[in-house]
Amino acid sequence: MRILGACQLVDVLAEWGSHNTEWRVHRTVTDPADAVEVALTYYAQLVGRVLSASPRAFFLAEFDAGDVPVLVAVNGRAPLADWAAVRARDPGHAGGYIRAMVDSPEPVAGPLVCACAGEAVGERVRVQPPLVVFDGCHRGAAWVLRGSADPIAARLILTEQPP
């Protein structure tokens, strides 16, 4: 994992609430305040899990292949690699979406939104695995299935307790 810089919770929520909105909330969301509202309403239970774990710090990061073993899908808390293998075989929308990203010549675009227990001390960031992928499980699955050759962008939330 490479930390690229700090950000704020509102930045993470705006990013979270702006992904795949056409099929989730049936409209395109581009305004950051609107995206935060989508995150707080559409993903209320997931955001609640993060907030109840007492967020401490927020970062822009990049994950590489070495991070795959510590990534866990929020859906079922399975290792992301295992979740990816199962979901990619799904004959429905989710499986097709993952397979299309795997087959695309374009790199898998992030970001993932992840949270884990940890702390930031000065410029040092210490994380306690697992890193729970709260948003981007399908993107993360495609990235894993393609071999994680290119880094993927992530928004990392460090919490006091495990999320």
C-alpha positions as CSV (number, residue, x, y, z in Angstrom):
1,M,0.0,0.0,0.0
2,R,1.2,3.4,-0.8
3,I,-0.3,6.4,1.0
4,L,-0.6,9.4,-1.5
5,G,-1.9,12.0,1.0
6,A,-4.6,12.8,3.5
7,C,-8.1,13.8,2.8
8,Q,-11.3,14.3,4.8
9,L,-14.3,12.1,5.5
10,V,-16.5,14.3,3.3
11,D,-14.1,13.6,0.4
12,V,-14.4,9.9,0.9
13,L,-18.2,10.1,1.1
14,A,-18.4,12.2,-2.0
15,E,-16.4,9.7,-3.9
16,W,-18.4,6.8,-2.5
17,G,-21.7,8.4,-3.4
18,S,-20.8,9.2,-7.0
19,H,-20.1,5.7,-8.3
20,N,-22.5,3.7,-10.4
21,T,-25.3,6.1,-9.6
22,E,-27.1,5.6,-12.9
23,W,-28.2,2.1,-12.0
24,R,-28.2,2.5,-8.2
25,V,-30.2,5.8,-7.8
26,H,-31.3,6.1,-11.4
27,R,-29.5,9.4,-12.1
28,T,-26.0,10.7,-12.6
29,V,-24.5,12.3,-9.5
30,T,-21.7,14.9,-10.1
31,D,-22.2,17.5,-7.4
32,P,-20.1,16.5,-4.3
33,A,-22.8,17.6,-1.8
34,D,-25.4,15.4,-3.7
35,A,-22.9,12.5,-3.7
36,V,-22.4,12.8,0.1
37,E,-26.2,12.7,0.4
38,V,-26.3,9.6,-1.8
39,A,-23.7,7.9,0.4
40,L,-25.5,8.8,3.6
41,T,-28.9,7.6,2.3
42,Y,-28.3,4.8,-0.2
43,Y,-25.4,3.3,1.8
44,A,-26.7,4.3,5.2
45,Q,-26.0,0.9,6.9
46,L,-22.5,0.7,5.5
47,V,-21.6,4.3,6.4
48,G,-23.1,3.6,9.8
49,R,-20.7,0.7,10.3
50,V,-17.8,2.9,9.5
51,L,-19.0,5.8,11.7
52,S,-19.7,3.4,14.6
53,A,-16.1,2.2,14.4
54,S,-14.9,5.8,15.3
55,P,-13.1,7.1,12.2
56,R,-9.7,8.7,13.0
57,A,-8.0,9.6,9.7
58,F,-8.6,9.5,5.9
59,F,-6.2,8.9,3.1
60,L,-5.8,8.7,-0.6
61,A,-3.9,5.5,-1.3
62,E,-2.9,2.9,-3.9
63,F,-3.1,-0.8,-3.4
64,D,-0.9,-3.3,-5.3
65,A,-0.9,-7.1,-5.6
66,G,0.8,-7.4,-2.2
67,D,-2.4,-6.0,-0.6
68,V,-4.8,-8.5,-2.0
69,P,-4.4,-11.0,1.0
70,V,-5.6,-8.3,3.5
71,L,-8.6,-7.1,1.5
72,V,-12.0,-8.4,2.6
73,A,-15.3,-7.9,0.9
74,V,-17.9,-6.2,3.0
75,N,-20.5,-8.6,1.6
76,G,-20.0,-11.7,3.8
77,R,-16.6,-10.6,5.0
78,A,-14.9,-13.1,2.7
79,P,-11.4,-12.5,1.4
80,L,-11.8,-10.3,-1.7
81,A,-10.0,-12.9,-3.8
82,D,-12.5,-15.6,-2.8
83,W,-15.5,-13.3,-3.2
84,A,-14.2,-12.3,-6.7
85,A,-14.0,-15.9,-7.8
86,V,-17.5,-16.7,-6.7
87,R,-19.1,-13.4,-7.9
88,A,-17.5,-13.6,-11.3
89,R,-19.3,-16.8,-12.0
90,D,-22.7,-15.2,-11.2
91,P,-24.9,-15.4,-14.3
92,G,-26.6,-12.1,-13.3
93,H,-25.7,-8.4,-13.5
94,A,-22.9,-8.6,-10.9
95,G,-21.0,-11.4,-12.7
96,G,-21.4,-9.8,-16.1
97,Y,-20.2,-6.5,-14.7
98,I,-17.1,-8.1,-13.3
99,R,-16.4,-10.2,-16.4
100,A,-16.7,-7.1,-18.6
101,M,-14.1,-5.2,-16.5
102,V,-11.8,-8.3,-16.6
103,D,-12.1,-8.6,-20.4
104,S,-11.7,-4.8,-21.1
105,P,-8.4,-3.6,-22.4
106,E,-8.7,-0.6,-20.0
107,P,-7.1,-0.9,-16.5
108,V,-9.6,-1.5,-13.7
109,A,-10.4,2.0,-12.3
110,G,-10.8,2.6,-8.7
111,P,-11.2,3.9,-6.2
112,L,-12.1,1.4,-3.6
113,V,-13.4,2.7,-0.3
114,C,-11.9,0.7,2.5
115,A,-11.8,0.9,6.3
116,C,-9.7,-0.8,8.9
117,A,-8.6,-0.2,12.4
118,G,-5.4,1.8,12.5
119,E,-3.8,5.1,13.3
120,A,-1.8,7.8,11.8
121,V,1.2,9.0,13.8
122,G,2.9,11.9,12.1
123,E,3.4,10.8,8.5
124,R,3.3,7.1,9.4
125,V,0.2,5.1,8.9
126,R,-0.3,1.9,10.8
127,V,-3.2,-0.4,9.7
128,Q,-4.6,-3.5,11.3
129,P,-5.8,-5.9,8.7
130,P,-8.3,-6.8,7.4
131,L,-9.0,-3.8,5.2
132,V,-12.8,-4.0,4.6
133,V,-13.8,-3.0,1.1
134,F,-17.1,-1.0,1.7
135,D,-17.4,0.3,-1.9
136,G,-15.8,-1.1,-5.1
137,C,-16.1,-4.8,-4.4
138,H,-16.9,-5.5,-8.1
139,R,-14.1,-3.2,-9.3
140,G,-11.8,-4.9,-6.7
141,A,-12.9,-8.3,-7.9
142,A,-12.0,-7.5,-11.5
143,W,-8.7,-6.0,-10.4
144,V,-7.9,-9.2,-8.4
145,L,-9.0,-11.5,-11.3
146,R,-6.8,-9.6,-13.7
147,G,-3.8,-10.3,-11.5
148,S,-3.6,-7.0,-9.7
149,A,-0.8,-6.0,-12.0
150,D,-1.6,-2.2,-12.0
151,P,-2.1,-0.4,-8.7
152,I,-5.7,0.5,-7.9
153,A,-6.7,3.8,-6.2
154,A,-8.4,3.6,-2.8
155,R,-9.8,5.8,-0.2
156,L,-8.7,4.5,3.2
157,I,-10.5,5.2,6.4
158,L,-8.7,4.4,9.6
159,T,-10.9,3.7,12.6
160,E,-10.4,3.2,16.3
161,Q,-12.2,-0.2,16.3
162,P,-12.4,-2.8,13.5
163,P,-15.2,-1.8,11.2
